[in-house]
Amino acid sequence: MYEILEVKERLQRFLSVLQVEFKFPLEDLNDAERELVLSLIQFRTYAKGDYVYKQGHTPKGVYWMKSGRIKFTKRQFSGEEHTHFIVHGNQFFGYRTVISNGIYHLSVEVMEPSEIGFIPADKFMEVLEQMPLLMKAMLKEVCASSMVFIARTALFSFKSVPQRLGIAILLLQDKVAKLEKVDNPPVLLSRNELASYIGTSVEVVVRQLKKLEKMALIELKGKLIYVKDLKGLLDMIDASDAAVRE
């Protein structure tokens, strides 16, 4: 039992610097403020494959995903698309570009039917000026997400493909576990999406998944990926790059 708890604590320490989630802080607002914010949100149901917004576009507002799953992608000059983040329900996004008055550097594509609310940019900026607690929460999250982006970029730059694949599996599994409040849920992601997420080809992903399964670290059931040996997977990720060949 102690060893299991130790491994879980190790996992949470590892994940804590690699992902940040920002739920809209409605509970921090008073009744009048909460009612005002909710009155501004226009909800819409998006289908799989829909884009919430696209790279290079000028922001028109901010978004609150009540339920569903989306991915943040960037199209390279070569035409290849790389997935930077995959986000599950109850998340607030799109506000950094509104606050900075810039353009979107990433596209947001819907991965499954999702209910997403929208607040026009001018109304959102008015709300920020009126609600210091909300402004404080925004600043805190912007700083945290910047640190996460730096940490993830550095880690993925120095890890081999099998290690990046292991990291991706643990990151995605943790999101599902928190959302559904279950232990060790399977990861459901197409091989194409996994390849885009870790920056490699589909063929390499398929080969490396089979390799991890032979090592008894994971189990594959169709598109589902189950973690069988959490400690072994963490050890593989932490090993030197020379010890984990592609």
N, C-alpha and C positions, 0 to 999 in steps of 0.2 A: 504493500500500500504506500509506504514512504517513497519507494522508487517511482511509482506512478505519479505521485504528487510532485516529486522533484522534476520529472520530465515535463509535466504540464506547466510548471513554473518557468522552466527553461524555455518552453515554447512561447509563453506570453512575453517574456523578456525579449526574445528574438523578434516577435511580431510588433511589439510596442513602438519600435523605431521605424517600422516599414509601412505603417498605414495609419491614417487618421480618418475619423468619421465625424461629420458635422450634422447633427440633428437640429432642426429649427428650434431655437430655445424659447418656445411659447410658454413653458412653465416658469420662466424667469420674469415674465411680464405680468403686470397687474391686469385685472379684468377688462378695463377700458382699452388698454393697449392691445391685449390679445384679440378682443373683438374687432378693433380697427384693422389689425394685420389680416385676420381671417376674412374680413369683408373685401379685401383687395385681391385675394387669390382666386384665379379663374382656373378650374380644374378641367383636364382633358384626358381622355384615354388614348394612348399611343399603341399602335400595333408593332409587332416584331418587324424590324427592318426600317422603321420610321426614323428620321433624324429630328432631334429636338432643336439642334442648331449645327451649323457647319463651320469648319475651319476657314478663317478669313472674313467671316461675316461680322457686321457691327452688332453688338448686343442691343436687344430691345427690352430686356428685363431679366429677372432672376427666377429660379425654378426650385420647387419643392417636390421631390418624388415621394409620394405617399406610399406607393407599393410598386413592385416590379424590379427590373434589372436593366442597367444601361452600361455602355462602355465608352470610355474617352479615347479617341483614336487620333493619330496624326498621319497625314499622307505625305510621304517623302517626295523629293524632286524626281526620284526614279519611278514614282507611281505606286510604290509599295506602301501598304498601310500598317502602322504599328500601334498596338493597343497599349496605352499607358496605365489605365485604371479600369477596373470593373467594380461597379457600385450596386449594392442591393438597397431595398426599400428604406423609406424614411430618411432621406438625405436632402440636404440643401446644396445647390450648386449654381454656378454661373455668375455669382456675385462679384468675384474678384475682378473680372473683366469690366463689369459695370462700374465698380468703385474706381478702377484705374483709368476708365474712359478709353479703353483700347479696343482691339479686335480679338475674336476668338482664335487662339492658337491650336485648339483641339476641336474635333467634331464630337458630338454626343449622339450615339446610335442606340436605339432600343433593342434589347436582346430578347425580351418577352413582353407580353401585354403589360403596360405600366400606366398607372394613374399619376399624372404629373401636373402640379399647379404652377401658375405663372403670375408674377407681379410685375407690372410695367416699371421700367427703370426709374422714371421720374418720381413715381409714387414710393418706390423703395428708398430712394435717396431722401425723400421728405421724412419717411418713417425713421431712418437712421438719425437724422438731425433731432427728432423729437424724443428718441428713446436711447439714452446713454448706455443702458445695460445691453441692448442689442448691438450697439456700436462696439462695446468692449468685447462681446462674444465674437464679433466679426474679426477684430484685430487679433485676438488670441488664436483663432482658427487659421487665419492667413499665415501667421508666424509658424504654427505647428505644421501646416501642410507644406510650407516651403522646406522645412527641415526634413520632412518625410521624403519629399521629391529628391533632395540631395542624397539622402541615405540610400534610397532605392536605386538611383542612377549609379552611385558608386559601387554598390554591391553587385548589381547586374553586370557592370563593366568588368569586374574581376573574377566572376564565377564562370565555370564551364557550363555547357548546355545541360547536362544532367542535374547540376546544382541549381541552375535557374529554374528548371522544371520542378524540382523539389520545393523550391521557395514558392513558386506559383501555386502549387497544390495546397501548401499550408496556408497561404494568404487567402485563397478562395474558400477553402474549407472553414477557416475561422469566420469569414463573413456569413456563411450559411449557418454555422453553429450559433452565432450571436442572434441572427434574425429569427431562426426557428427554435432557439433555446433547446438544442439537442447536442449530445456529445458525439464526436467523430462521424459527422454526416458525410455522405459521398459527395464528390465534386462532379458536377455535370457541366461539361464544356466541350464543344466540338474540337477536333484535332486542329482544324484551321484556326480557330480562336486561340487555342493554346500556343500555336506557332507564332501568331501575331503578338501574343502577350509576352513571350520570352525572346522574340527576335530571331527566329530560325525557320526552317522549312517544315512542312507537314511530314515529309518523309523522316526527318530527323526526330521529330516528336514521337512518331509511331515507334521508331526503333528504340528510343530512350525509354518510353513507357514500358515496352516489353522487357528491357534490361532491368528496370527498377522492379518489375514484377518477378523476374527470375531471382533477384536479390531478396525477394520476400519482403520488400519495403512497402509495396502497394499491391492491390488486387484490382483487376480490370473486369468489369461486367458490362459489356456493351460500351456505351458512352460514359458510364459511371466509373469513377476512380475512388477506391477506398484506401485509406491509410491503414496498413497492417502493423507496421513497426515504426512508431513515432520517434523513438530514441534513435533507431538506425537511420531514419531519414534525416534527423537533425545532425547526426554524426557525419553523414555523407555531405551535407551542406557545409558543415564547418571544416571539413578536411581540406588540405592544400589542393590547389588546382591540379598539380602534378599527380596526385593520388586518385583523381577522378577524371579519367579520360573519356572523351566523347566516343 
